[in-house]
Amino acid sequence: MDNQKITELSPKAFQMFIDYAHVLTLLYGICTMEIFMEIYNRDASPKNRIEDKKRFRSLMQKAAREDKRFYYRRSMIVSDGIDFDIQAEDLFADRIHLKPYIPSKKEIAERSKNIDYDENIPEINGFLACLEKYTDTPLDAFGAVANLIPYIKLDYPADQIIEILNKDSGIIFENIDEANEFFTFYTAFHNACHLWTNWGHSPNELSEKQRGKEKTDVFTPEFLEAEKEHRTHRRHIELPARCSVPSPEEIAHKRNELDIYTGDRGKRPPKWHITGNTVIKRIKPMMQKFGKIFNELPESEHMIGRLSDQWLASVYHSKVIQSINAGEFSGKEWNYHVFEPVEKIGDDIFTCLDTEGDPFILYSPAVGRCMEDGAISCVTVLIDAGGYFFAYGPVLFWAGLTVRDIHTLSKHTAPDLYKQKGFSAVMHFNPCPLWAAMAYSGMPPVYRRGQLIETYTVQGKLRDNCTGNLKNSLKDYTYAKKSIYERWVETIEDALSRNQVYLNSKTGEALLVSCSQEKLDAIKKLLSGCIDIVQNTEQGASLLTNLAVKQILKKTLLFEKLERHFEN
C-alpha cells in the first residue's frame, strides 16, 4: 500500500519532483540520485517522501520523459546543455575534490521557472550591457549569453568562450581594449556563477571559504591536505651563500629582541607611536577616501590599525635612527617589499623571490597562511636580520596579481616618486591604494590558452616620413574621424594577440600595445627604423591590475583613452 502511494504521486507533488530535477540540473549539470534524494526528501511533505531507491529511480525516468529540459542517464539526471557521453567524465574529474553545494528550499523555489540558475544575479547586468554593444538588440545579447551558459558552467577557457561568441553569435572584438572590457565583465559574471565543474559552488564562494575556517564544508579532506603541501612547496630553489637559514634558537632570540624593541610586550608604546597621531594625519584624507573599501575588509578596524602601525614603523625607520643600546633593529631601514613566496623550508621560514627574481629567506608565521590561500605576490615590511629577514606587521597577499602587477599599481599611484625612489617611498607617501587593493586579494588570475591575460605598452616618437613602415608592418589602418589620431592593427584573427600602434599625427607621439613582453619586444624591433622609444615608459599589467587601476585609482589607461577616438 505504501509503495502504491509513493508511485502515484499527486499531480502537484509530481510537479514539485520535476521542479527539483530541473533546478538541480541547472545547479549541478549532472545530479546523482543520492543528492537528488537527499534534497528532495528534505523538503517534501512526509507523505511524499521517497526512501526506496528503485521507486525514486523510476520517478526520475518518468520526470525526464515528461520534461525535456533534462534527461536520465545511469541513475542521474542530466542538463540538456551537456552531452553525457562526451563531457560527463571530465565533469566528474573536475569536481572530485569538492562537496556539493546544497541549496535551501527557498532558493530552489525561486529558481523553478529559470532557464539558468544564475540569470538574476547582479553581475549578469554588466555582462549583458557589454555584449549589447555588439548586437542589434538587447534580446540578441541575452540570446548570446544564454547560448554561452553551458560552456561557462563547464568552465571552458576564456579564449574558447570568445570563439563560441564569434561562431554562434557573430560577435567579434576588433582590438585589445574591446577584448579586455569583455573579459572584465565576463570574469565578474563567471566568478559569481554556480559552476557545474564546482559541484554548484561559485568561484567567489570557493575562494572565500578556502581562505576561512569553512573550507572543510566544501573541500574534501584529501584535497585540502594535498593542496596545502602543493602551495607551500611550489618549487625548490638553491640558495646563494649570502642566505642563511636561522636555527629555532636564533629565531627565538631575535623575536625576543624585536618584541622588546617594539614595546617590550605592551609595557610601553613603540617609539613611532609617540608622534604617530601627528604623522598619520598626512594620510587621513586618503584613508577617508577609501573608507568604503576599507570597511568591507574582514575585521576592518583591527586590520587598518595594524596596517597603520606598520606604516608608522616603516616611515619612522626610513630616517635610519640609531639609538644607543637599542639593539640591532634600531639602526636599519624597515622598507616595504614586494615578493613571491616559493617554498617552506622550516617552521615559519620560507624561500621567497624579490622583485628582481633573486631569492631571500624570510621568517614570518603569516606567509604560510598566504601560500595556502594561493598567494602569488605579497607585500610587507622587511627587517634585515643578517642572512635572512623578519616581517613586521601584516603580510598582504594576492592570488591573481603578480609582483610586477603590484609595482604597476605603485607606478600609477605616484609615477615620478616611483621612478626616483621606488616602491617603499610610494608606500610612505600614500599606502591607501595598495591597502584598498586587498579587496582583490582572493580574486583568481584570468588566463587564456594557459597564459595570463596581460597588456604591455611603451611610448615612442615617430620619425619623419615613416608612416609607410607602419602600414607595411601592421596593414590594418584607421583614421579617427574628428581627431588627430591614427591607428594601425596587426592583421591576425585573435584580437587579444594583435599588436597595435596609436599615433598622434600632429605631434608624432606613438603608443605601442601588445599582449606579451615577447610580442612587444618583437614589434619594437620591427619598428626600430621608424619609432624612437621613450625611456622608462614601458609597462605591463594583467587584466586584473588594469581593473584595479580603474576602480581604485579612478584612472583611465592611456591605450583606452586613445581607443575611444575610434569608437563609432
Rosetta blueprint (number, residue, H / E / L):
1 M L
2 D H
3 N H
4 Q H
5 K H
6 I H
7 T H
8 E L
9 L L
10 S L
11 P H
12 K H
13 A H
14 F H
15 Q H
16 M H
17 F H
18 I H
19 D H
20 Y H
21 A H
22 H H
23 V H
24 L H
25 T H
26 L H
27 L H
28 Y H
29 G L
30 I E
31 C E
32 T E
33 M H
34 E H
35 I H
36 F H
37 M H
38 E H
39 I H
40 Y H
41 N H
42 R H
43 D H
44 A L
45 S L
46 P H
47 K H
48 N H
49 R L
50 I L
51 E L
52 D L
53 K H
54 K H
55 R H
56 F H
57 R H
58 S H
59 L H
60 M H
61 Q H
62 K H
63 A H
64 A H
65 R H
66 E H
67 D L
68 K L
69 R L
70 F E
71 Y E
72 Y E
73 R E
74 R L
75 S L
76 M E
77 I E
78 V E
79 S E
80 D L
81 G L
82 I L
83 D L
84 F H
85 D H
86 I H
87 Q H
88 A H
89 E H
90 D H
91 L H
92 F H
93 A H
94 D H
95 R L
96 I L
97 H L
98 L E
99 K L
100 P L
101 Y L
102 I L
103 P L
104 S L
105 K H
106 K H
107 E H
108 I H
109 A H
110 E H
111 R L
112 S L
113 K L
114 N L
115 I L
116 D L
117 Y L
118 D L
119 E L
120 N L
121 I L
122 P L
123 E H
124 I H
125 N H
126 G H
127 F H
128 L H
129 A H
130 C H
131 L H
132 E H
133 K L
134 Y L
135 T L
136 D L
137 T L
138 P H
139 L H
140 D H
141 A H
142 F H
143 G H
144 A H
145 V H
146 A H
147 N H
148 L H
149 I H
150 P H
151 Y H
152 I H
153 K H
154 L L
155 D L
156 Y L
157 P L
158 A H
159 D H
160 Q H
161 I H
162 I H
163 E H
164 I H
165 L H
166 N H
167 K H
168 D H
169 S H
170 G L
171 I L
172 I L
173 F L
174 E L
175 N L
176 I H
177 D H
178 E H
179 A H
180 N H
181 E H
182 F H
183 F H
184 T H
185 F H
186 Y H
187 T H
188 A H
189 F H
190 H H
191 N H
192 A H
193 C L
194 H L
195 L L
196 W H
197 T H
198 N H
199 W L
200 G L
201 H L
202 S L
203 P H
204 N H
205 E H
206 L H
207 S H
208 E H
209 K H
210 Q H
211 R L
212 G L
213 K L
214 E L
215 K H
216 T H
217 D H
218 V H
219 F E
220 T L
221 P H
222 E H
223 F H
224 L H
225 E H
226 A H
227 E H
228 K H
229 E H
230 H H
231 R H
232 T H
233 H E
234 R L
235 R L
236 H L
237 I L
238 E L
239 L L
240 P L
241 A L
242 R L
243 C L
244 S L
245 V L
246 P L
247 S L
248 P H
249 E H
250 E H
251 I H
252 A H
253 H H
254 K H
255 R H
256 N H
257 E H
258 L H
259 D H
260 I H
261 Y H
262 T L
263 G L
264 D L
265 R L
266 G L
267 K L
268 R L
269 P L
270 P L
271 K H
272 W H
273 H H
274 I H
275 T L
276 G H
277 N H
278 T H
279 V H
280 I H
281 K H
282 R H
283 I H
284 K H
285 P H
286 M H
287 M H
288 Q H
289 K H
290 F L
291 G H
292 K H
293 I H
294 F H
295 N H
296 E L
297 L L
298 P L
299 E L
300 S H
301 E H
302 H H
303 M H
304 I H
305 G H
306 R H
307 L H
308 S H
309 D H
310 Q H
311 W H
312 L H
313 A H
314 S H
315 V H
316 Y H
317 H H
318 S L
319 K L
320 V L
321 I L
322 Q L
323 S L
324 I L
325 N L
326 A L
327 G L
328 E L
329 F L
330 S L
331 G L
332 K L
333 E L
334 W L
335 N E
336 Y E
337 H E
338 V E
339 F E
340 E E
341 P E
342 V E
343 E E
344 K E
345 I E
346 G E
347 D L
348 D L
349 I E
350 F E
351 T E
352 C E
353 L E
354 D L
355 T L
356 E L
357 G L
358 D L
359 P E
360 F E
361 I E
362 L E
363 Y E
364 S L
365 P H
366 A H
367 V H
368 G H
369 R H
370 C H
371 M H
372 E H
373 D L
374 G L
375 A L
376 I L
377 S E
378 C E
379 V E
380 T E
381 V E
382 L E
383 I E
384 D E
385 A L
386 G L
387 G L
388 Y L
389 F E
390 F E
391 A E
392 Y E
393 G E
394 P E
395 V E
396 L E
397 F E
398 W E
399 A L
400 G L
401 L L
402 T L
403 V H
404 R H
405 D H
406 I H
407 H H
408 T H
409 L H
410 S H
411 K H
412 H H
413 T H
414 A L
415 P H
416 D H
417 L H
418 Y H
419 K H
420 Q H
421 K H
422 G L
423 F H
424 S H
425 A H
426 V H
427 M H
428 H H
429 F H
430 N L
431 P L
432 C H
433 P H
434 L H
435 W H
436 A H
437 A H
438 M H
439 A H
440 Y H
441 S L
442 G L
443 M L
444 P L
445 P L
446 V L
447 Y E
448 R E
449 R L
450 G L
451 Q E
452 L E
453 I L
454 E E
455 T E
456 Y E
457 T E
458 V E
459 Q E
460 G E
461 K E
462 L E
463 R L
464 D L
465 N L
466 C L
467 T H
468 G H
469 N H
470 L H
471 K H
472 N H
473 S H
474 L H
475 K L
476 D E
477 Y E
478 T E
479 Y E
480 A L
481 K L
482 K L
483 S L
484 I L
485 Y E
486 E E
487 R E
488 W E
489 V E
490 E L
491 T L
492 I L
493 E L
494 D L
495 A H
496 L H
497 S H
498 R L
499 N L
500 Q E
501 V E
502 Y E
503 L E
504 N E
505 S L
506 K L
507 T L
508 G L
509 E E
510 A E
511 L E
512 L E
513 V E
514 S E
515 C L
516 S L
517 Q H
518 E H
519 K H
520 L H
521 D H
522 A H
523 I H
524 K H
525 K H
526 L H
527 L L
528 S L
529 G L
530 C L
531 I E
532 D E
533 I E
534 V L
535 Q L
536 N L
537 T L
538 E L
539 Q E
540 G E
541 A E
542 S E
543 L H
544 L H
545 T H
546 N H
547 L H
548 A H
549 V H
550 K H
551 Q H
552 I H
553 L L
554 K L
555 K L
556 T L
557 L L
558 L H
559 F H
560 E H
561 K H
562 L H
563 E H
564 R H
565 H H
566 F H
567 E L
568 N L
